[in-house]
Amino acid sequence: MPSFSYASTIRSVSENHVLNLKVTHNLVHGSPSKIVRKIRQRPPKEVDVFWFSDVVVVLTGSVDGREASPSDIMRSGLLSRVRKQLKANAEQVGLNNISSPYVDGEDGRTKSAQL
């Protein structure tokens, strides 16, 4: 069955920081296909979307134009504020549990799993 991917980005700028939040939705009907078609617009409102698996937030960043390492991200105050906001708003966005941040052994990126 077809698989689709849709992404959107929200950007927030302050005097000292820039935060880009990129959200990618992977939509699958039936079994996932090997080819994932990227769509440029939101799916129609009539399409019901259900969570098939846990939501995983991948956290990346940069400082002075250079990519921040996972250990830098794990120590950052911004990470703790993002986690605090996720926990505070978990019910409103349909999350039951916010895991502690971790570095994924497979791809080396900082992540937090949401159940």
All heavy atoms as an XYZ file, in Angstrom:
892
protein
N       0.841     -1.177      0.000
C       0.000      0.000      0.000
C       0.885      1.239      0.000
O       2.039      1.167      0.378
C      -0.899     -0.001      1.234
C      -1.896     -1.151      1.269
S      -2.904     -1.264     -0.194
C      -4.334     -0.374      0.295
N       0.334      2.369     -0.363
C       1.168      3.571     -0.475
C       1.629      4.108      0.874
O       0.947      3.965      1.884
C       0.237      4.569     -1.172
C      -1.135      4.080     -0.908
C      -1.038      2.598     -0.756
N       2.805      4.715      0.862
C       3.352      5.420      2.019
C       3.647      6.844      1.593
O       4.149      7.091      0.496
C       4.637      4.749      2.505
O       4.385      3.432      2.929
N       3.325      7.793      2.477
C       3.522      9.206      2.181
C       4.279      9.863      3.324
O       4.191      9.435      4.471
C       2.177      9.919      2.006
C       1.345      9.367      0.903
C       0.391      8.401      1.154
C       1.524      9.805     -0.398
C      -0.386      7.880      0.134
C       0.762      9.293     -1.423
C      -0.192      8.326     -1.161
N       4.980     10.936      3.018
C       5.697     11.710      4.016
C       5.365     13.179      3.804
O       5.384     13.680      2.681
C       7.199     11.483      3.863
O       7.911     12.288      4.770
N       5.046     13.858      4.905
C       4.726     15.282      4.867
C       5.528     15.967      5.969
O       5.579     15.482      7.095
C       3.228     15.499      5.082
C       2.870     16.905      5.452
C       2.891     17.920      4.500
C       2.534     17.239      6.751
C       2.573     19.216      4.840
C       2.217     18.542      7.094
C       2.242     19.527      6.141
O       1.947     20.813      6.482
N       6.168     17.086      5.687
C       6.969     17.796      6.685
C       6.569     19.267      6.743
O       6.181     19.862      5.737
C       8.451     17.682      6.350
N       6.659     19.830      7.940
C       6.451     21.258      8.120
C       7.462     21.768      9.136
O       7.961     21.008      9.962
C       5.018     21.552      8.577
O       4.761     20.931      9.815
N       7.777     23.051      9.072
C       8.766     23.657      9.960
C       8.191     24.911     10.590
O       7.549     25.716      9.912
C      10.058     24.009      9.194
O      10.564     22.829      8.570
C      11.117     24.571     10.113
N       8.429     25.052     11.882
C       8.063     26.263     12.607
C       9.356     26.876     13.101
O      10.227     26.188     13.631
C       7.147     25.927     13.807
C       5.871     25.258     13.310
C       6.846     27.178     14.613
C       5.043     24.663     14.422
N       9.501     28.194     12.945
C      10.731     28.883     13.330
C      10.419     29.963     14.353
O       9.483     30.735     14.182
C      11.387     29.489     12.096
C      12.694     30.178     12.351
C      13.256     30.712     11.025
N      14.455     31.459     11.199
C      15.680     30.987     11.015
N      15.836     29.749     10.608
N      16.725     31.738     11.203
N      11.225     30.016     15.420
C      11.083     31.041     16.442
C      12.449     31.695     16.642
O      13.450     31.004     16.811
C      10.594     30.410     17.749
O      10.494     31.391     18.745
N      12.477     33.022     16.624
C      13.731     33.760     16.725
C      13.649     34.721     17.907
O      12.662     35.439     18.061
C      14.017     34.552     15.429
C      15.320     35.322     15.540
C      14.045     33.632     14.226
N      14.684     34.696     18.748
C      14.802     35.679     19.815
C      16.136     36.387     19.648
O      16.875     36.117     18.700
C      14.703     35.008     21.190
O      15.875     34.264     21.449
N      16.454     37.257     20.576
C      17.703     38.003     20.481
C      18.927     37.092     20.484
O      19.898     37.334     19.780
C      17.788     38.997     21.650
C      18.988     39.919     21.567
C      18.975     40.943     22.684
O      17.891     41.460     22.999
O      20.059     41.205     23.221
N      18.869     36.006     21.268
C      20.032     35.136     21.428
C      19.903     33.757     20.808
O      20.879     33.028     20.725
C      20.349     34.961     22.923
C      20.709     36.269     23.578
O      21.471     37.051     23.040
N      20.121     36.526     24.731
N      18.680     33.363     20.411
C      18.478     31.996     19.955
C      17.573     31.942     18.736
O      16.729     32.803     18.530
C      17.821     31.145     21.061
C      18.629     31.070     22.297
N      18.443     31.931     23.352
C      19.635     30.242     22.665
C      19.289     31.634     24.311
N      20.030     30.617     23.923
N      17.764     30.885     17.964
C      16.856     30.545     16.875
C      16.459     29.094     17.092
O      17.312     28.235     17.297
C      17.535     30.695     15.489
C      16.606     30.225     14.387
C      17.973     32.128     15.253
N      15.159     28.833     17.076
C      14.664     27.473     17.252
C      13.846     27.097     16.035
O      12.880     27.782     15.696
C      13.802     27.367     18.513
C      13.138     26.012     18.762
C      14.190     24.940     19.025
C      12.158     26.106     19.917
N      14.257     26.034     15.335
C      13.500     25.487     14.216
C      12.924     24.155     14.660
O      13.664     23.286     15.106
C      14.392     25.259     12.986
C      14.860     26.551     12.378
O      14.073     27.449     12.161
N      16.143     26.649     12.115
N      11.631     24.013     14.539
C      10.972     22.758     14.875
C      10.448     22.168     13.583
O       9.540     22.715     12.964
C       9.824     22.998     15.856
C       9.009     21.783     16.259
C       9.882     20.749     16.965
C       7.856     22.204     17.156
N      11.070     21.073     13.152
C      10.646     20.396     11.926
C       9.890     19.136     12.312
O      10.382     18.314     13.074
C      11.836     20.020     11.047
C      11.422     19.338      9.765
C      12.601     18.983      8.892
C      12.132     18.283      7.638
N      13.254     17.864      6.800
N       8.696     19.020     11.801
C       7.853     17.874     12.089
C       7.642     17.105     10.794
O       7.237     17.678      9.785
C       6.494     18.328     12.663
C       5.604     17.131     12.924
C       6.686     19.146     13.921
N       7.942     15.819     10.817
C       7.722     14.964      9.661
C       6.686     13.907     10.032
O       6.828     13.219     11.028
C       9.019     14.272      9.216
O       9.986     15.275      8.910
C       8.793     13.410      7.986
N       5.655     13.827      9.231
C       4.609     12.832      9.420
C       4.781     11.766      8.351
O       4.840     12.085      7.165
C       3.218     13.462      9.261
C       2.975     14.596     10.189
N       2.512     14.416     11.464
C       3.143     15.918     10.034
C       2.390     15.581     12.052
N       2.771     16.514     11.214
N       4.880     10.517      8.767
C       4.960      9.399      7.839
C       3.612      8.707      7.857
O       3.199      8.167      8.893
C       6.078      8.443      8.231
C       7.428      9.123      8.143
O       7.786      9.647      7.106
N       8.153      9.146      9.227
N       2.916      8.746      6.749
C       1.574      8.194      6.648
C       1.616      6.898      5.847
O       2.158      6.861      4.747
C       0.643      9.205      5.978
C       0.654     10.611      6.589
C      -0.122     11.577      5.712
C       0.082     10.574      7.985
N       1.038      5.848      6.419
C       1.050      4.537      5.781
C      -0.366      3.997      5.765
O      -1.074      4.062      6.763
C       1.973      3.562      6.543
C       1.924      2.176      5.924
C       3.388      4.083      6.594
N      -0.757      3.466      4.632
C      -2.055      2.796      4.535
C      -1.770      1.313      4.351
O      -1.167      0.896      3.369
C      -2.838      3.341      3.350
C      -4.216      2.735      3.199
N      -4.535      1.480      3.617
C      -5.356      3.235      2.701
C      -5.789      1.220      3.370
N      -6.315      2.283      2.801
N      -2.199      0.492      5.323
C      -1.897     -0.942      5.262
C      -0.440     -1.176      5.625
O       0.057     -0.637      6.592
N       0.263     -1.966      4.845
C       1.683     -2.238      5.078
C       2.526     -1.152      4.415
O       2.184     -0.684      3.323
C       2.070     -3.596      4.490
O       1.326     -4.615      5.114
N       3.648     -0.763      5.042
C       4.504      0.257      4.432
C       5.061     -0.197      3.084
O       5.379     -1.365      2.908
C       5.639      0.430      5.441
C       5.164     -0.197      6.702
C       4.142     -1.221      6.321
N       5.147      0.737      2.157
C       5.756      0.423      0.864
C       7.228      0.806      0.894
O       7.660      1.573      1.748
C       5.039      1.163     -0.266
O       5.165      2.556     -0.105
N       8.002      0.256     -0.036
C       9.428      0.564     -0.096
C       9.675      1.988     -0.583
O      10.664      2.606     -0.234
C      10.148     -0.432     -1.004
C      10.196     -1.818     -0.410
C      10.971     -2.768     -1.277
C      10.977     -4.137     -0.626
N      11.748     -5.104     -1.373
N       8.769      2.510     -1.376
C       8.889      3.870     -1.897
C       7.970      4.773     -1.083
O       6.780      4.513     -0.947
C       8.509      3.935     -3.384
C       9.460      3.071     -4.213
C       8.499      5.373     -3.877
C       9.061      2.936     -5.662
N       8.545      5.833     -0.512
C       7.765      6.804      0.257
C       7.628      8.057     -0.591
O       8.613      8.678     -0.970
C       8.450      7.136      1.604
C       7.658      8.186      2.357
C       8.629      5.876      2.436
N       6.399      8.413     -0.903
C       6.136      9.597     -1.719
C       6.035     10.819     -0.822
O       5.290     10.809      0.158
C       4.849      9.403     -2.508
C       4.970      8.314     -3.551
C       3.624      8.071     -4.227
N       3.738      7.105     -5.291
C       3.685      5.789     -5.109
N       3.534      5.296     -3.906
N       3.786      4.964     -6.131
N       6.798     11.862     -1.141
C       6.730     13.106     -0.377
C       5.617     13.964     -0.939
O       5.535     14.172     -2.154
C       8.058     13.850     -0.440
C       9.153     13.125      0.303
C      10.427     13.924      0.319
C      11.488     13.163      1.092
N      12.739     13.874      1.191
N       4.756     14.436     -0.042
C       3.698     15.341     -0.476
C       4.004     16.727      0.078
O       4.552     16.872      1.163
C       2.298     14.842     -0.052
C       2.211     14.594      1.451
C       1.949     13.560     -0.790
C       0.836     14.189      1.939
N       3.674     17.756     -0.684
C       4.031     19.123     -0.319
C       2.939     19.844      0.463
O       3.172     20.907      1.005
C       4.374     19.924     -1.564
C       5.588     19.383     -2.274
C       5.939     20.265     -3.462
N       6.993     19.682     -4.236
C       8.273     19.962     -4.057
N       8.633     20.803     -3.136
N       9.189     19.387     -4.808
N       1.772     19.292      0.494
C       0.695     19.944      1.212
C       0.146     19.002      2.270
O       0.379     17.807      2.225
C      -0.415     20.361      0.262
C      -0.968     19.200     -0.552
C      -1.773     19.687     -1.731
O      -1.563     20.775     -2.219
N      -2.701     18.885     -2.177
N      -0.581     19.579      3.212
C      -1.165     18.759      4.268
C      -2.157     17.769      3.675
O      -2.802     18.062      2.683
C      -1.901     19.639      5.257
C      -0.998     20.523      6.034
C      -1.803     21.353      6.996
N      -0.905     22.228      7.728
C      -1.229     22.879      8.802
N      -2.444     22.776      9.290
N      -0.363     23.648      9.406
N      -2.273     16.627      4.331
C      -3.320     15.692      3.890
C      -4.691     16.342      4.085
O      -4.859     17.194      4.959
C      -3.156     14.495      4.829
C      -1.805     14.644      5.439
C      -1.480     16.091      5.420
N      -5.667     15.954      3.294
C      -7.005     16.533      3.459
C      -7.545     16.287      4.867
O      -7.222     15.287      5.510
C      -7.850     15.785      2.420
C      -6.873     15.176      1.477
C      -5.600     14.978      2.228
N      -8.366     17.204      5.366
C      -8.936     17.080      6.709
C      -9.775     15.811      6.860
O      -9.943     15.297      7.957
C      -9.791     18.302      7.036
C      -8.990     19.552      7.231
C      -9.889     20.726      7.578
C      -9.068     21.975      7.740
N      -9.893     23.138      8.085
N     -10.278     15.303      5.764
C     -11.123     14.111      5.798
C     -10.338     12.837      6.086
O     -10.919     11.797      6.372
C     -11.880     13.938      4.471
C     -12.844     15.059      4.145
C     -12.165     16.313      3.574
O     -11.015     16.215      3.076
O     -12.770     17.385      3.651
N      -9.022     12.891      5.991
C      -8.187     11.709      6.222
C      -7.986     11.544      7.724
O      -7.448     12.418      8.400
C      -6.818     11.846      5.514
C      -5.895     10.685      5.883
C      -6.992     11.925      4.016
N      -8.452     10.425      8.260
C      -8.237     10.113      9.669
C      -6.834      9.549      9.841
O      -6.424      8.639      9.121
C      -9.258      9.077     10.164
C     -10.661      9.639     10.226
O     -10.806     10.836     10.538
O     -11.613      8.883      9.965
N      -6.084     10.097     10.795
C      -4.715      9.663     11.047
C      -4.647      9.082     12.454
O      -5.086      9.711     13.415
C      -3.718     10.833     10.891
C      -2.305     10.381     11.222
C      -3.782     11.403      9.485
N      -4.113      7.872     12.561
C      -3.953      7.202     13.846
C      -2.478      6.905     14.066
O      -1.758      6.585     13.127
C      -4.746      5.885     13.871
C      -6.217      6.082     13.636
C      -6.756      5.899     12.374
C      -7.045      6.458     14.666
C      -8.102      6.085     12.143
C      -8.397      6.652     14.448
C      -8.935      6.464     13.181
N      -2.039      6.978     15.300
C      -0.659      6.655     15.629
C      -0.470      5.157     15.575
O      -1.160      4.404     16.229
C      -0.295      7.147     17.014
C      -0.167      8.620     17.123
C      -0.444      9.544     16.161
C       0.257      9.352     18.251
N      -0.220     10.792     16.626
C       0.213     10.714     17.915
C       0.658      8.999     19.518
C       0.568     11.711     18.792
C       1.014      9.996     20.396
C       0.973     11.335     20.036
N       0.500      4.719     14.794
C       0.804      3.304     14.663
C       1.903      2.890     15.646
O       1.977      1.767     16.074
C       1.222      3.001     13.228
C       1.543      1.557     12.976
C       0.547      0.587     13.017
C       2.828      1.153     12.713
C       0.836     -0.740     12.802
C       3.136     -0.170     12.495
C       2.131     -1.119     12.533
N       2.765      3.855     15.974
C       3.890      3.557     16.861
C       4.139      4.766     17.755
O       3.462      5.782     17.650
C       5.143      3.232     16.044
O       5.510      4.347     15.265
N       5.127      4.650     18.630
C       5.494      5.768     19.487
C       5.984      6.939     18.651
O       6.541      6.759     17.564
C       6.623      5.358     20.446
C       6.204      4.272     21.408
O       4.996      4.053     21.571
O       7.097      3.645     22.000
N       5.794      8.127     19.174
C       6.334      9.331     18.548
C       7.755      9.493     19.082
O       7.987      9.396     20.285
C       5.489     10.570     18.921
C       6.126     11.841     18.411
C       4.075     10.418     18.393
N       8.712      9.715     18.195
C      10.093      9.930     18.617
C      10.516     11.322     18.162
O      10.431     11.654     16.981
C      11.050      8.863     18.029
C      12.488      9.164     18.422
C      10.641      7.475     18.485
N      10.952     12.131     19.128
C      11.431     13.476     18.827
C      12.944     13.388     18.668
O      13.647     12.921     19.576
C      11.061     14.457     19.963
C      11.638     15.830     19.687
C       9.550     14.531     20.122
N      13.450     13.816     17.513
C      14.887     13.843     17.252
C      15.355     15.273     17.474
O      14.804     16.212     16.899
C      15.214     13.399     15.806
C      16.716     13.478     15.556
C      14.690     11.997     15.550
N      16.341     15.433     18.333
C      16.813     16.759     18.711
C      18.185     17.018     18.108
O      19.150     16.310     18.418
C      16.867     16.865     20.231
C      15.537     16.524     20.910
C      15.761     16.064     22.321
C      14.610     17.697     20.849
N      18.270     18.005     17.243
C      19.546     18.415     16.658
C      19.687     19.918     16.845
O      18.708     20.608     17.125
C      19.630     18.078     15.154
O      18.580     18.767     14.462
C      19.501     16.588     14.906
N      20.882     20.421     16.710
C      21.073     21.858     16.886
C      22.396     22.301     16.316
O      23.220     21.497     15.887
N      22.587     23.611     16.326
C      23.854     24.176     15.882
C      24.194     25.379     16.750
O      23.306     26.032     17.295
C      23.792     24.578     14.406
O      22.824     25.575     14.210
N      25.489     25.626     16.872
C      25.998     26.761     17.625
C      27.003     27.470     16.727
O      27.934     26.852     16.232
C      26.675     26.314     18.944
C      27.257     27.510     19.681
C      25.698     25.550     19.813
N      26.778     28.749     16.492
C      27.656     29.531     15.623
C      27.862     28.870     14.266
O      28.961     28.821     13.736
C      29.013     29.769     16.292
C      28.893     30.619     17.545
O      27.979     31.478     17.588
O      29.694     30.440     18.479
N      26.781     28.306     13.715
C      26.820     27.714     12.385
C      27.395     26.314     12.323
O      27.495     25.735     11.243
N      27.795     25.740     13.463
C      28.333     24.375     13.467
C      27.376     23.452     14.200
O      26.787     23.828     15.211
C      29.712     24.334     14.125
C      30.743     25.097     13.293
C      32.141     24.796     13.686
N      32.378     25.026     15.110
C      33.551     25.249     15.639
N      34.610     25.277     14.884
N      33.684     25.445     16.926
N      27.257     22.233     13.688
C      26.344     21.268     14.286
C      26.779     20.931     15.708
O      27.952     20.655     15.960
C      26.293     19.997     13.448
C      25.228     19.034     13.900
C      25.070     17.848     12.981
O      25.346     17.978     11.774
O      24.664     16.790     13.469
N      25.826     20.982     16.628
C      26.103     20.636     18.025
C      26.169     19.117     18.160
O      25.396     18.396     17.543
C      25.016     21.201     18.928
N      27.077     18.654     18.988
C      27.204     17.214     19.215
C      26.063     16.738     20.106
O      25.474     17.530     20.852
C      28.545     16.904     19.883
O      28.524     17.366     21.228
N      25.743     15.448     20.048
C      24.700     14.922     20.942
C      24.985     15.210     22.422
O      24.080     15.503     23.187
C      24.691     13.432     20.646
C      25.167     13.336     19.226
C      26.196     14.421     19.102
N      26.257     15.153     22.831
C      26.575     15.428     24.242
C      26.315     16.894     24.581
O      25.858     17.212     25.680
C      28.015     15.026     24.570
O      28.933     15.751     23.779
N      26.570     17.814     23.632
C      26.256     19.231     23.854
C      24.748     19.424     24.008
O      24.296     20.179     24.862
C      26.761     20.096     22.695
C      28.267     20.230     22.664
O      28.912     19.994     23.708
O      28.803     20.567     21.594
N      23.989     18.732     23.172
C      22.530     18.849     23.235
C      22.020     18.284     24.558
O      21.147     18.882     25.202
C      21.882     18.159     22.029
C      22.215     18.942     20.758
C      20.369     18.043     22.206
C      21.843     18.268     19.479
N      22.568     17.158     24.996
C      22.139     16.548     26.256
C      22.388     17.488     27.438
O      21.630     17.472     28.405
C      22.862     15.220     26.488
C      22.471     14.115     25.523
S      20.803     13.505     25.770
C      21.011     12.549     27.245
N      23.424     18.325     27.364
C      23.755     19.245     28.460
C      23.060     20.597     28.331
O      23.157     21.414     29.233
C      25.265     19.470     28.510
C      26.065     18.270     28.957
C      27.517     18.631     29.231
N      28.149     19.340     28.127
C      28.842     18.775     27.143
N      29.006     17.473     27.130
N      29.387     19.496     26.197
N      22.377     20.844     27.235
C      21.848     22.186     26.987
C      20.633     22.505     27.846
O      19.804     21.649     28.154
C      21.485     22.348     25.508
O      20.290     21.665     25.216
N      20.532     23.764     28.218
C      19.359     24.235     28.943
C      18.126     24.217     28.064
O      17.008     24.021     28.543
N      18.311     24.402     26.765
C      17.178     24.394     25.835
C      16.500     23.027     25.829
O      15.269     22.941     25.811
C      17.649     24.768     24.426
C      16.576     24.866     23.358
C      15.514     25.887     23.746
C      17.188     25.230     22.022
N      17.283     21.962     25.896
C      16.707     20.620     25.928
C      15.804     20.446     27.149
O      14.699     19.939     27.040
C      17.802     19.553     25.930
C      17.329     18.109     26.113
C      16.414     17.684     24.979
C      18.517     17.185     26.217
N      16.274     20.905     28.296
C      15.445     20.748     29.495
C      14.174     21.589     29.397
O      13.112     21.164     29.856
C      16.237     21.092     30.757
O      16.631     22.436     30.761
N      14.235     22.758     28.761
C      13.030     23.582     28.582
C      12.059     22.937     27.598
O      10.845     22.958     27.816
C      13.411     24.993     28.148
C      13.983     25.811     29.299
C      14.118     27.259     28.948
N      15.171     27.528     27.981
C      16.446     27.680     28.272
N      16.861     27.578     29.516
N      17.331     27.936     27.344
N      12.574     22.353     26.518
C      11.702     21.666     25.554
C      11.008     20.496     26.242
O       9.796     20.299     26.113
C      12.505     21.193     24.317
C      11.697     20.211     23.482
C      12.945     22.378     23.480
N      11.762     19.726     27.002
C      11.184     18.577     27.715
C      10.133     19.035     28.722
O       9.062     18.435     28.843
C      12.293     17.794     28.410
C      11.797     16.517     29.034
C      12.985     15.615     29.380
N      12.478     14.370     29.907
C      12.532     14.033     31.185
N      13.069     14.846     32.066
N      12.051     12.876     31.593
N      10.424     20.106     29.431
C       9.474     20.641     30.413
C       8.170     21.063     29.725
O       7.076     20.792     30.217
C      10.111     21.829     31.144
C       9.288     22.391     32.253
C      10.051     23.514     32.956
C       9.258     24.099     34.094
N      10.005     25.160     34.783
N       8.284     21.717     28.565
C       7.092     22.143     27.833
C       6.315     20.953     27.280
O       5.083     20.955     27.283
C       7.471     23.105     26.696
C       7.904     24.472     27.177
C       6.803     25.159     27.964
O       5.651     25.198     27.556
N       7.155     25.696     29.115
N       7.025     19.939     26.798
C       6.341     18.733     26.323
C       5.553     18.083     27.458
O       4.409     17.682     27.283
C       7.336     17.728     25.745
C       7.797     17.963     24.321
C       8.904     16.977     23.958
C       6.648     17.840     23.341
N       6.182     17.998     28.632
C       5.493     17.396     29.772
C       4.281     18.234     30.182
O       3.222     17.689     30.492
C       6.451     17.245     30.956
C       7.376     16.073     30.830
C       8.186     15.896     32.098
C       8.761     14.507     32.096
N       8.977     13.989     33.410
N       4.437     19.544     30.186
C       3.346     20.423     30.601
C       2.156     20.353     29.648
O       1.015     20.551     30.054
C       3.854     21.856     30.716
N       2.417     20.074     28.379
C       1.366     20.068     27.369
C       1.068     18.684     26.817
O       0.395     18.552     25.794
C       1.752     21.012     26.221
C       1.869     22.433     26.699
O       0.883     23.066     27.041
N       3.093     22.942     26.778
N       1.557     17.645     27.475
C       1.436     16.277     26.965
C      -0.017     15.884     26.686
O      -0.319     15.320     25.629
C       2.071     15.289     27.936
N      -0.896     16.187     27.607
C      -2.293     15.776     27.425
C      -2.921     16.479     26.225
O      -3.665     15.867     25.458
C      -3.099     16.089     28.684
C      -4.517     15.551     28.624
C      -5.262     15.767     29.918
O      -4.645     15.702     30.999
O      -6.472     15.996     29.827
N      -2.597     17.744     26.028
C      -3.182     18.503     24.921
C      -2.744     17.992     23.564
O      -3.472     18.109     22.590
C      -2.833     19.988     25.049
C      -3.500     20.636     26.241
C      -3.025     22.052     26.440
O      -1.847     22.357     26.257
N      -3.946     22.921     26.804
N      -1.529     17.436     23.483
C      -1.034     16.939     22.193
C      -1.110     15.422     22.086
O      -0.599     14.834     21.150
C       0.405     17.443     21.897
C       0.434     18.934     21.707
C       1.377     17.021     22.977
N      -1.762     14.781     23.067
C      -2.012     13.353     22.982
C      -0.859     12.459     23.374
O      -0.753     11.332     22.894
N       0.015     12.927     24.261
C       1.139     12.113     24.710
C       0.876     11.608     26.117
O       0.402     12.359     26.973
C       2.438     12.926     24.682
C       2.828     13.511     23.329
C       4.037     14.415     23.477
C       3.094     12.422     22.316
N       1.187     10.353     26.383
C       0.992      9.779     27.713
C       2.252      9.831     28.554
O       2.194      9.964     29.758
C       0.533      8.319     27.610
C      -0.822      8.208     26.975
O      -1.686      9.032     27.203
N      -1.007      7.182     26.165
N       3.401      9.702     27.928
C       4.656      9.598     28.660
C       5.759     10.273     27.860
O       5.838     10.111     26.646
C       4.998      8.122     28.891
C       6.230      7.939     29.735
O       6.462      8.688     30.671
N       7.032      6.949     29.406
N       6.604     11.016     28.534
C       7.754     11.657     27.903
C       9.001     11.000     28.488
O       9.253     11.105     29.681
C       7.799     13.176     28.206
C       6.454     13.856     27.970
C       8.925     13.846     27.436
C       5.998     13.890     26.549
N       9.776     10.318     27.662
C      10.970      9.634     28.170
C      12.090     10.640     28.424
O      12.068     11.763     27.937
C      11.464      8.584     27.171
O      12.115      9.189     26.080
N      13.062     10.199     29.195
C      14.262     11.019     29.355
C      15.009     11.031     28.028
O      14.995     10.045     27.294
C      15.163     10.426     30.441
O      14.522     10.478     31.687
N      15.671     12.135     27.705
C      16.441     12.175     26.456
C      17.550     11.122     26.469
O      18.077     10.775     27.519
C      17.039     13.586     26.451
C      16.208     14.365     27.404
C      15.721     13.395     28.427
N      17.868     10.625     25.292
C      18.923      9.618     25.164
C      19.592      9.786     23.810
O      19.052     10.401     22.903
C      18.341      8.203     25.288
C      17.332      7.850     24.214
C      17.728      7.193     23.048
C      15.989      8.189     24.353
C      16.807      6.877     22.061
C      15.060      7.875     23.373
C      15.473      7.216     22.237
O      14.565      6.915     21.253
N      20.797      9.248     23.679
C      21.498      9.235     22.400
C      21.281      7.864     21.790
O      21.625      6.839     22.383
C      23.003      9.546     22.562
C      23.716      9.440     21.222
C      23.204     10.927     23.163
N      20.678      7.829     20.603
C      20.363      6.582     19.915
C      21.659      5.917     19.454
O      22.481      6.534     18.787
C      19.469      6.881     18.710
C      18.925      5.634     18.051
O      19.672      4.658     17.891
O      17.734      5.646     17.691
N      21.832      4.659     19.823
C      23.035      3.920     19.451
C      23.152      3.649     17.966
O      24.239      3.452     17.452
N      22.016      3.639     17.242
C      22.057      3.342     15.809
C      22.504      4.524     14.964
O      23.309      4.385     14.069
C      20.689      2.858     15.337
C      20.358      1.465     15.817
C      19.080      0.948     15.186
O      18.752      1.342     14.053
O      18.414      0.135     15.846
N      21.932      5.720     15.237
C      22.279      6.866     14.385
C      23.021      7.974     15.132
O      23.399      8.970     14.537
C      21.036      7.431     13.686
C      19.994      7.976     14.641
O      20.291      8.164     15.832
O      18.857      8.204     14.185
N      23.245      7.823     16.442
C      24.023      8.785     17.199
C      23.329     10.109     17.459
O      23.974     11.071     17.853
N      22.019     10.186     17.240
C      21.293     11.437     17.437
C      20.583     11.430     18.793
O      20.215     10.394     19.306
C      20.315     11.686     16.307
C      21.031     11.815     14.975
C      20.176     12.320     13.851
N      19.010     11.483     13.615
C      18.103     11.753     12.690
N      18.219     12.815     11.942
N      17.073     10.957     12.514
N      20.398     12.631     19.336
C      19.699     12.788     20.603
C      18.207     12.670     20.360
O      17.674     13.306     19.444
C      20.029     14.157     21.232
O      21.435     14.327     21.284
C      19.452     14.266     22.629
N      17.520     11.862     21.182
C      16.104     11.614     20.964
C      15.359     11.565     22.291
O      15.957     11.407     23.359
C      15.884     10.288     20.237
C      16.496     10.256     18.851
C      16.252      8.948     18.165
C      16.830      8.963     16.760
N      16.591      7.714     16.055
N      14.054     11.654     22.187
C      13.164     11.450     23.318
C      11.925     10.745     22.764
O      11.337     11.209     21.791
C      12.771     12.783     23.955
O      11.883     12.577     25.011
N      11.567      9.630     23.372
C      10.408      8.874     22.893
C       9.169      9.340     23.634
O       9.195      9.590     24.828
C      10.612      7.381     23.106
N       8.082      9.485     22.902
C       6.804      9.908     23.458
C       5.819      8.769     23.239
O       5.672      8.286     22.140
C       6.284     11.154     22.755
C       7.312     12.177     22.361
C       8.273     12.593     23.436
O       7.865     12.860     24.544
N       9.543     12.619     23.130
N       5.141      8.360     24.286
C       4.199      7.256     24.181
C       2.784      7.775     24.228
O       2.480      8.715     24.872
C       4.419      6.261     25.315
C       5.865      5.770     25.487
C       5.972      4.934     26.727
C       6.329      5.009     24.283
